Amino acid sequence: MKYIFITGGVMSGLGKGITAASVGRILKNRGYEVTAVKIDPYLNIDAGTMNPAQHGEVFVLADGSEVDLDLGNYERFLDIELSASHNITTGKVYRSVIEKERRGDYLGETVQIIPHITEEIKSCIRGAAGEDGAANGKADICLVEVGGTVGDIESMPFLEAVRQMRGELLPTETVLLHVTLIPEDTMGDLKTKPTQHSVKTLRELGLHADIIVGRSERPIGTHTKRKISQFCDLPQQGVISAATVPDIYQVPMEMEKEGLPDVLSRHLGLEKREVSGDWYHVVTREYTSRVSVGIVSKYGIEDVYLSIKEALKHAGRALSTEVKITWLDAERCEENQLREFNGILVPGGFGKRGIEGKIDAIRTARTRNIPFLGLCLGFQLAVVEYSRHVIGWEDATSAEFGDGRHVIAILPEQESVTDLGGTMRLGNYPVTIREGTMAMDLYKKAEIVERHRHRYEVNPQYLAQLEKAGVVFAGVYKNRMEILELPGHPFFMATQFHPEFRSRPARPSPPFLGFVEACRADAGRR
């Protein structure tokens, strides 16, 4: 097992996750089995109870774990499925150590950060990598991204654990890659001083960067690389330029040009292998058409729905269609504005704010024959909208939003739930697709598996009336409705599950493929 540790300096949000995923993709294109671990130094057990407007999208794994959005990037870039063990948080580590102390596992020892916390961290990393019989088996190389910025109090135990691991393993078994900011001054000069200070802080912790990835708006020249090399004590070939690119899937290709594979091979003692270009071919496919999609949500922040953005991109690439996304405030968008789009998408969410605006958007899509895709809450609101404006139940609503006719009810097993963290219906569940439906045309099989994250469902009490009024529930799980369609509409589909979480660049999600194809047809009609 070989480990690539990824740390960050100067400031957060530089793209450590994309850097880690890109390094993994470069190695995977050479035939290596790669897995990834994300360390989040917050006290939360997982990302499930965090405000997405502050922390970004909550990504759901196959086993139902609610994790940081970077694990979504790992899955998309590496085309793998990760588990809860691949997201290590301070909360998980301390909870485990405290539980062991309460059981008496430490036999009376004074429990301390070193060695008990650091040993737990190392054990978690090795377990996720597969050395301890992890479910995914043993990979060749494990990426370990340490969240936060070097110098943060929260990340100190994790960086100490990394230092210890580097000392315990052979020199050819670890690489430390440090991502820093190379800002530009008003004169247009790239400044290296922030990187120098960041590396100095790293050294004070006993860690030495083998590779420095410099994030900047434009490529880093030879002069700047030489300066970083001299001040940070590493060969110039180890300074990698990572300028901003239009599409995150271009990052591995840019790093290839910078010579990163050769640097990694030298440090890790990897044999030189022929590069497979299949993945690069998929992500660089030329666009021949363009469509516009309006996403109606209460969050105007792209990172909240990162997987949706990427799933639309995957479908667009497969169809050689560029998807131009506009983020619309559910409380302010109007019908005239919505009619300009080739497609309308209503994503998942929680809480009452913006609900009426989303319902109005769904009504516009239905009555104006605009392609529509609803996800999770969007699925539930499609039922509410149809109940109100087609069946005539003006008081139709969800139990989540208060009094009225609850066409959407809380799941029976959720009624007694008091804790919020990790208690929803989460992760992979099978769905049976009915013959003769649009869903069957898209998935082309009767049994599928998709990921879920919800507490509410279509109320079985109203199911027969909804179907009699024209709603087709094309996918079911036992007695639970999973996919909704409206026959006669160019494309009107909603799913209780989140198909965006399983979409990959080379394997786009079927509902997204159908949606983008319908959007392209709409653009052709206008």
Secondary structure in CASP SS format (residue, H / E / C, confidence):
PFRMAT SS
TARGET T0000
AUTHOR 0000-0000-0000
METHOD secondary structure of the structure
MODEL  1
M C 1.00
K E 1.00
Y E 1.00
I E 1.00
F E 1.00
I E 1.00
T E 1.00
G E 1.00
G C 1.00
V C 1.00
M C 1.00
S C 1.00
G C 1.00
L C 1.00
G C 1.00
K H 1.00
G H 1.00
I H 1.00
T H 1.00
A H 1.00
A H 1.00
S H 1.00
V H 1.00
G H 1.00
R H 1.00
I H 1.00
L H 1.00
K H 1.00
N C 1.00
R C 1.00
G C 1.00
Y C 1.00
E C 1.00
V E 1.00
T E 1.00
A E 1.00
V E 1.00
K E 1.00
I E 1.00
D E 1.00
P C 1.00
Y C 1.00
L C 1.00
N C 1.00
I C 1.00
D C 1.00
A C 1.00
G C 1.00
T C 1.00
M C 1.00
N C 1.00
P H 1.00
A H 1.00
Q H 1.00
H H 1.00
G C 1.00
E C 1.00
V C 1.00
F E 1.00
V E 1.00
L C 1.00
A C 1.00
D C 1.00
G C 1.00
S C 1.00
E E 1.00
V E 1.00
D C 1.00
L H 1.00
D H 1.00
L H 1.00
G H 1.00
N H 1.00
Y H 1.00
E H 1.00
R H 1.00
F H 1.00
L H 1.00
D C 1.00
I C 1.00
E C 1.00
L C 1.00
S C 1.00
A H 1.00
S H 1.00
H H 1.00
N E 1.00
I E 1.00
T E 1.00
T H 1.00
G H 1.00
K H 1.00
V H 1.00
Y H 1.00
R H 1.00
S H 1.00
V H 1.00
I H 1.00
E H 1.00
K H 1.00
E H 1.00
R H 1.00
R H 1.00
G C 1.00
D C 1.00
Y C 1.00
L C 1.00
G C 1.00
E C 1.00
T C 1.00
V C 1.00
Q C 1.00
I H 1.00
I H 1.00
P H 1.00
H H 1.00
I H 1.00
T H 1.00
E H 1.00
E H 1.00
I H 1.00
K H 1.00
S H 1.00
C H 1.00
I H 1.00
R H 1.00
G H 1.00
A H 1.00
A H 1.00
G C 1.00
E C 1.00
D C 1.00
G C 1.00
A C 1.00
A C 1.00
N C 1.00
G C 1.00
K C 1.00
A C 1.00
D C 1.00
I E 1.00
C E 1.00
L E 1.00
V E 1.00
E E 1.00
V E 1.00
G C 1.00
G C 1.00
T C 1.00
V C 1.00
G C 1.00
D C 1.00
I C 1.00
E C 1.00
S C 1.00
M H 1.00
P H 1.00
F H 1.00
L H 1.00
E H 1.00
A H 1.00
V H 1.00
R H 1.00
Q H 1.00
M H 1.00
R H 1.00
G H 1.00
E H 1.00
L C 1.00
L C 1.00
P H 1.00
T H 1.00
E H 1.00
T E 1.00
V E 1.00
L E 1.00
L E 1.00
H E 1.00
V E 1.00
T E 1.00
L E 1.00
I C 1.00
P C 1.00
E E 1.00
D C 1.00
T C 1.00
M C 1.00
G C 1.00
D C 1.00
L E 1.00
K C 1.00
T C 1.00
K H 1.00
P H 1.00
T H 1.00
Q H 1.00
H H 1.00
S H 1.00
V H 1.00
K H 1.00
T H 1.00
L H 1.00
R H 1.00
E H 1.00
L C 1.00
G C 1.00
L C 1.00
H C 1.00
A C 1.00
D C 1.00
I E 1.00
I E 1.00
V E 1.00
G E 1.00
R E 1.00
S E 1.00
E C 1.00
R C 1.00
P C 1.00
I C 1.00
G C 1.00
T H 1.00
H H 1.00
T H 1.00
K H 1.00
R H 1.00
K H 1.00
I H 1.00
S H 1.00
Q H 1.00
F H 1.00
C H 1.00
D C 1.00
L C 1.00
P C 1.00
Q H 1.00
Q H 1.00
G H 1.00
V E 1.00
I E 1.00
S E 1.00
A E 1.00
A E 1.00
T C 1.00
V C 1.00
P C 1.00
D C 1.00
I H 1.00
Y H 1.00
Q H 1.00
V H 1.00
P H 1.00
M H 1.00
E H 1.00
M H 1.00
E H 1.00
K H 1.00
E C 1.00
G C 1.00
L H 1.00
P H 1.00
D H 1.00
V H 1.00
L H 1.00
S H 1.00
R H 1.00
H H 1.00
L H 1.00
G C 1.00
L C 1.00
E C 1.00
K C 1.00
R C 1.00
E C 1.00
V C 1.00
S C 1.00
G C 1.00
D H 1.00
W H 1.00
Y H 1.00
H H 1.00
V H 1.00
V H 1.00
T C 1.00
R C 1.00
E C 1.00
Y C 1.00
T C 1.00
S E 1.00
R E 1.00
V E 1.00
S E 1.00
V E 1.00
G E 1.00
I E 1.00
V E 1.00
S E 1.00
K C 1.00
Y C 1.00
G C 1.00
I C 1.00
E H 1.00
D H 1.00
V H 1.00
Y H 1.00
L H 1.00
S H 1.00
I H 1.00
K H 1.00
E H 1.00
A H 1.00
L H 1.00
K H 1.00
H H 1.00
A H 1.00
G H 1.00
R H 1.00
A H 1.00
L C 1.00
S C 1.00
T E 1.00
E E 1.00
V E 1.00
K E 1.00
I E 1.00
T E 1.00
W E 1.00
L E 1.00
D E 1.00
A C 1.00
E C 1.00
R C 1.00
C C 1.00
E C 1.00
E H 1.00
N H 1.00
Q H 1.00
L H 1.00
R C 1.00
E C 1.00
F C 1.00
N C 1.00
G E 1.00
I E 1.00
L E 1.00
V E 1.00
P C 1.00
G C 1.00
G C 1.00
F C 1.00
G C 1.00
K C 1.00
R C 1.00
G C 1.00
I H 1.00
E H 1.00
G H 1.00
K H 1.00
I H 1.00
D H 1.00
A H 1.00
I H 1.00
R H 1.00
T H 1.00
A H 1.00
R H 1.00
T H 1.00
R C 1.00
N C 1.00
I C 1.00
P C 1.00
F E 1.00
L E 1.00
G E 1.00
L E 1.00
C C 1.00
L H 1.00
G H 1.00
F H 1.00
Q H 1.00
L H 1.00
A H 1.00
V H 1.00
V H 1.00
E H 1.00
Y H 1.00
S H 1.00
R H 1.00
H H 1.00
V H 1.00
I H 1.00
G C 1.00
W C 1.00
E C 1.00
D C 1.00
A E 1.00
T E 1.00
S E 1.00
A H 1.00
E H 1.00
F H 1.00
G C 1.00
D C 1.00
G C 1.00
R E 1.00
H E 1.00
V E 1.00
I E 1.00
A E 1.00
I E 1.00
L C 1.00
P H 1.00
E H 1.00
Q H 1.00
E C 1.00
S C 1.00
V C 1.00
T C 1.00
D C 1.00
L C 1.00
G C 1.00
G C 1.00
T C 1.00
M C 1.00
R E 1.00
L E 1.00
G E 1.00
N E 1.00
Y E 1.00
P E 1.00
V E 1.00
T E 1.00
I E 1.00
R C 1.00
E C 1.00
G C 1.00
T C 1.00
M H 1.00
A H 1.00
M H 1.00
D H 1.00
L H 1.00
Y H 1.00
K C 1.00
K C 1.00
A C 1.00
E E 1.00
I E 1.00
V E 1.00
E E 1.00
R E 1.00
H E 1.00
R E 1.00
H E 1.00
R C 1.00
Y E 1.00
E E 1.00
V E 1.00
N C 1.00
P H 1.00
Q H 1.00
Y H 1.00
L H 1.00
A H 1.00
Q H 1.00
L H 1.00
E H 1.00
K H 1.00
A C 1.00
G C 1.00
V C 1.00
V E 1.00
F E 1.00
A E 1.00
G E 1.00
V E 1.00
Y E 1.00
K C 1.00
N C 1.00
R E 1.00
M E 1.00
E E 1.00
I E 1.00
L E 1.00
E E 1.00
L C 1.00
P C 1.00
G C 1.00
H C 1.00
P C 1.00
F C 1.00
F E 1.00
M E 1.00
A E 1.00
T E 1.00
Q C 1.00
F C 1.00
H C 1.00
P H 1.00
E H 1.00
F H 1.00
R H 1.00
S C 1.00
R E 1.00
P C 1.00
A C 1.00
R E 1.00
P C 1.00
S C 1.00
P H 1.00
P H 1.00
F H 1.00
L H 1.00
G H 1.00
F H 1.00
V H 1.00
E H 1.00
A H 1.00
C H 1.00
R H 1.00
A H 1.00
D H 1.00
A H 1.00
G H 1.00
R H 1.00
R C 1.00
END
